Amino acid sequence: MALFPLTSNFEGDFVLQLVAVDTENTMDEVAAAAAVHSVGRRVRARPGHILRIRRQGADEFLPRTMKVADSGLKPTETVEVIWQMPHG
C-alpha cells in the first residue's frame, strides 16, 4: 500500500487534476477519487452511468477490478475518466 499520483482527465471537464490514489485501489476506486474533483463542480452527474478508466489516448478501458499496482501505470501518468452506460 502506497500513495500513487495520477493525473485525471475527466470527460466533460476542462481541468486536469492530480489525484492521489493507493496502489491497492481498483480502477473503480480511482474513478471515484477522480470524480470527487470534477462531478458537481464543473461536470454534471450522469445517473445510470458508470465511470471507466483508460490510459490517455487508449481505446480500451482498464478492467474495473484491476488494481493500480497491476496496471502498469506510471506516477503522474494521465488517465481518462469516461462515462459509460452499463450493458444489459
C-alpha positions as a Markdown table, in Angstrom:
| # | Residue | x | y | z |
|---|---|---|---|---|
| 1 | Met | 0.0 | 0.0 | 0.0 |
| 2 | Ala | 1.5 | 3.3 | -1.1 |
| 3 | Leu | 0.2 | 6.6 | -2.3 |
| 4 | Phe | 0.3 | 6.9 | -6.1 |
| 5 | Pro | -0.3 | 10.2 | -8.0 |
| 6 | Leu | -2.3 | 10.1 | -11.2 |
| 7 | Thr | -3.4 | 12.9 | -13.5 |
| 8 | Ser | -7.2 | 12.8 | -14.1 |
| 9 | Asn | -8.6 | 13.9 | -17.5 |
| 10 | Phe | -12.3 | 13.7 | -16.6 |
| 11 | Glu | -14.8 | 13.6 | -19.5 |
| 12 | Gly | -16.5 | 17.0 | -19.8 |
| 13 | Asp | -14.0 | 18.8 | -17.5 |
| 14 | Phe | -11.5 | 21.3 | -18.8 |
| 15 | Val | -9.2 | 21.0 | -15.8 |
| 16 | Leu | -6.7 | 18.2 | -15.3 |
| 17 | Gln | -6.4 | 17.1 | -11.7 |
| 18 | Leu | -3.6 | 15.5 | -9.8 |
| 19 | Val | -5.3 | 12.7 | -7.8 |
| 20 | Ala | -3.6 | 10.8 | -5.0 |
| 21 | Val | -4.7 | 7.1 | -5.0 |
| 22 | Asp | -3.4 | 4.0 | -3.4 |
| 23 | Thr | -1.5 | 1.2 | -5.3 |
| 24 | Glu | -4.2 | -1.2 | -3.9 |
| 25 | Asn | -7.1 | 0.8 | -5.3 |
| 26 | Thr | -9.1 | -0.7 | -8.1 |
| 27 | Met | -9.9 | 1.3 | -11.3 |
| 28 | Asp | -13.5 | 1.8 | -9.9 |
| 29 | Glu | -11.9 | 3.4 | -6.8 |
| 30 | Val | -9.6 | 5.5 | -9.0 |
| 31 | Ala | -12.6 | 6.7 | -11.0 |
| 32 | Ala | -14.5 | 7.6 | -7.7 |
| 33 | Ala | -11.5 | 9.5 | -6.4 |
| 34 | Ala | -11.2 | 11.5 | -9.7 |
| 35 | Ala | -15.0 | 12.2 | -9.6 |
| 36 | Val | -14.7 | 14.0 | -6.3 |
| 37 | His | -12.7 | 16.7 | -8.0 |
| 38 | Ser | -15.0 | 17.1 | -11.1 |
| 39 | Val | -18.6 | 15.9 | -10.6 |
| 40 | Gly | -20.8 | 18.6 | -9.1 |
| 41 | Arg | -18.1 | 21.2 | -9.7 |
| 42 | Arg | -17.6 | 21.5 | -13.4 |
| 43 | Val | -19.2 | 18.3 | -14.6 |
| 44 | Arg | -22.9 | 17.2 | -14.1 |
| 45 | Ala | -23.5 | 13.8 | -12.7 |
| 46 | Arg | -24.9 | 11.2 | -15.1 |
| 47 | Pro | -27.2 | 8.9 | -13.1 |
| 48 | Gly | -27.3 | 5.4 | -14.5 |
| 49 | His | -23.8 | 5.6 | -15.9 |
| 50 | Ile | -20.6 | 4.0 | -14.6 |
| 51 | Leu | -17.1 | 5.6 | -14.7 |
| 52 | Arg | -14.4 | 3.8 | -16.6 |
| 53 | Ile | -10.6 | 4.4 | -16.7 |
| 54 | Arg | -8.3 | 4.2 | -19.6 |
| 55 | Arg | -4.8 | 5.4 | -20.4 |
| 56 | Gln | -4.7 | 8.8 | -22.1 |
| 57 | Gly | -5.2 | 8.1 | -25.8 |
| 58 | Ala | -6.0 | 4.4 | -25.5 |
| 59 | Asp | -9.2 | 2.8 | -26.9 |
| 60 | Glu | -9.6 | 0.1 | -24.3 |
| 61 | Phe | -10.6 | 0.6 | -20.8 |
| 62 | Leu | -8.7 | -1.0 | -17.9 |
| 63 | Pro | -10.7 | -3.7 | -16.1 |
| 64 | Arg | -12.8 | -2.2 | -13.3 |
| 65 | Thr | -11.3 | -4.6 | -10.7 |
| 66 | Met | -7.7 | -4.1 | -11.7 |
| 67 | Lys | -5.5 | -2.6 | -9.0 |
| 68 | Val | -3.2 | 0.3 | -9.7 |
| 69 | Ala | -0.2 | -1.8 | -8.7 |
| 70 | Asp | -1.1 | -4.3 | -11.5 |
| 71 | Ser | -2.0 | -1.7 | -14.2 |
| 72 | Gly | 1.5 | -0.7 | -15.4 |
| 73 | Leu | 0.6 | 3.0 | -14.9 |
| 74 | Lys | 3.4 | 5.3 | -14.1 |
| 75 | Pro | 3.3 | 8.0 | -11.4 |
| 76 | Thr | 1.6 | 11.2 | -12.6 |
| 77 | Glu | 0.5 | 9.4 | -15.8 |
| 78 | Thr | -2.7 | 10.8 | -17.3 |
| 79 | Val | -5.8 | 8.6 | -17.3 |
| 80 | Glu | -9.0 | 9.4 | -18.9 |
| 81 | Val | -12.2 | 9.0 | -16.8 |
| 82 | Ile | -15.1 | 8.3 | -19.1 |
| 83 | Trp | -18.8 | 7.9 | -18.5 |
| 84 | Gln | -20.2 | 4.6 | -19.8 |
| 85 | Met | -23.8 | 3.2 | -20.0 |
| 86 | Pro | -24.0 | -0.1 | -18.2 |
| 87 | His | -24.5 | -3.1 | -20.5 |
| 88 | Gly | -27.7 | -5.1 | -20.3 |
